[in-house]
Amino acid sequence: MKVLHINTYEGNGGAGRACLRLSDALNTAGVQSEVMVYFQFKESTRTKTFSQSPIQKALAIFNILAERYLSKFFSKALKTPFSLQWFGRSIVKNRVVKEADIIHLHWINHGFLTPKLLAQLDDLDKPIVWTFHDSNAFTGGCHVRYACENYHQQCGHCPLLKFSGENDFSHKNWLRKKKAYSNLNYHIVAPSNWMAESVKISSLMGARHIDVIPNTIEITVFKPYVKTEAKKILKIAPEKFVLMSGFMPSKNDKHKGTSYLVEALNSFSKRPGIRKEDIELVIFGNKENAEMPEFPFKTTFLGTISNDEHLAKCYSAADAFLTPSLEDNLPNTVMESLSCATPVIAFKTGGIPDMVKHLENGYLADYQSSEDLANGMEWLYLHQNQEEIQKEARRTILTQFSPAVIAEKHLLLYQSLINLQPR
């Protein structure tokens, strides 16, 4: 069986990493799996690219930039991304695409596969699997929906667009997608139950069959290290209680929920029995010139970490990983943290409850409640058996999200789709 995974970029963002991890898991399971991307930022041995020649690379760069900047021009100055999907590149004549037994689509925006180009894939008469890493496939353009329910109908009156109305770009995109999807036979994979439920109530795809198969992770890379030794690597005193969080571009950033985390940390620091001098906050992934809020604890900024083994040691140094995200499908950081035996404190939103089991391997706070997020920090800080919670975190990943488990689930799906093909 030859499986071809298709993504816009290699390893860039959550979808790119999830795509590579799945392909590696399938190869380990004995399947011939490879990844092709629209654009490579540098030469790679892990993927092939649709943009090999200088002309193809130049056209890809033009499409990517045109899509991104035109989308920004027509969108309001908000943090929520919107895609017009006007620019793209046909892939149906590519040799590797034609030779594949299964075509597995992942994240295909940024000037890659428009709805019309997607519909062309049906001409190949191959099983097509599409994993939804965000909501764009079943909306009129947005990637993150929040409370908007316009995708239940035909979009339009989009709250993200400068020129919003009944026949705005979101509605026109919805119509283009409806036409394309009616001409394409594909099978949906949702990495989380939350994403699956969202698809079911969408007007574009509600009638489609959906399989919930989570992403996987490299359990031999993201593994627990001795906590005291990991803290020494970060030059943190072994007795410190370490709270860790990811990239925070600004306290006004809507999608990441930074403002809720700042409020929660301030609330936690003022509670009885909390010794501020015994607690340290560690943040990775922050950009040098980002507007950083003030924190009530001593704070260490690790910067961007590109080495996964070092990142695993950073997770292991933490006693808790904090993620205040307001909407996320199946965030890699949560899975990585749990795999390193570090409990997670997060809002009960998106696909996070698929991984975090309340009061077992972490704490699920009420949505947008800074006080409850602080309750989670206090619960773990004062817990008498933190080691058992850490063990449960690792156990969750090994039993439900390991490469062998996730590869097997995909193989069963692929084989069932191949069996349905006309002979």
Number of C-alpha atoms within 10 A of each C-alpha: 14 14 23 23 24 26 26 25 25 25 18 13 11 17 25 20 17 23 26 22 19 25 22 22 22 22 15 14 15 10 16 16 21 22 23 22 21 28 21 20 8 6 9 10 5 13 17 19 20 21 19 13 10 9 10 15 17 13 16 22 17 14 19 20 15 16 23 19 12 13 20 18 12 17 21 16 12 14 13 16 19 24 25 23 22 18 19 23 18 15 18 16 10 10 9 16 20 17 14 20 18 22 23 23 24 21 24 22 22 25 25 28 23 22 22 19 17 22 19 16 23 17 11 15 13 20 23 22 21 19 23 23 25 22 19 19 23 25 29 29 28 24 17 20 19 12 6 12 14 19 25 18 14 22 26 21 17 24 16 20 23 14 14 17 15 13 15 18 22 29 24 18 24 25 17 16 23 18 15 17 19 11 16 18 16 21 19 21 24 25 24 26 20 20 22 22 14 19 26 17 16 18 18 24 20 16 11 12 13 19 17 17 21 26 27 28 25 17 17 11 16 24 20 23 17 10 19 16 16 21 23 12 14 14 10 18 15 14 10 17 22 23 24 25 24 21 18 22 18 16 18 15 14 16 17 22 20 25 18 24 26 19 17 21 20 18 18 23 20 12 13 8 11 14 12 15 11 13 18 19 22 22 20 19 16 20 15 11 7 12 13 15 13 10 14 17 18 12 16 15 17 16 14 15 13 9 8 13 14 15 20 21 23 24 34 29 30 27 23 28 27 27 24 27 22 20 23 21 24 27 22 18 17 20 25 25 28 32 32 28 32 32 32 33 30 29 28 22 20 19 21 26 18 17 22 24 17 16 14 15 25 27 26 22 21 14 16 19 17 23 19 21 29 23 20 25 26 18 14 21 18 11 11 9 9 15 14 12 19 24 19 20 26 24 16 20 22 18 10 16 22 20 24 17 16 19 26 14 15 18 16 10 17 21 13 12 17 16 11 9 10 6 5
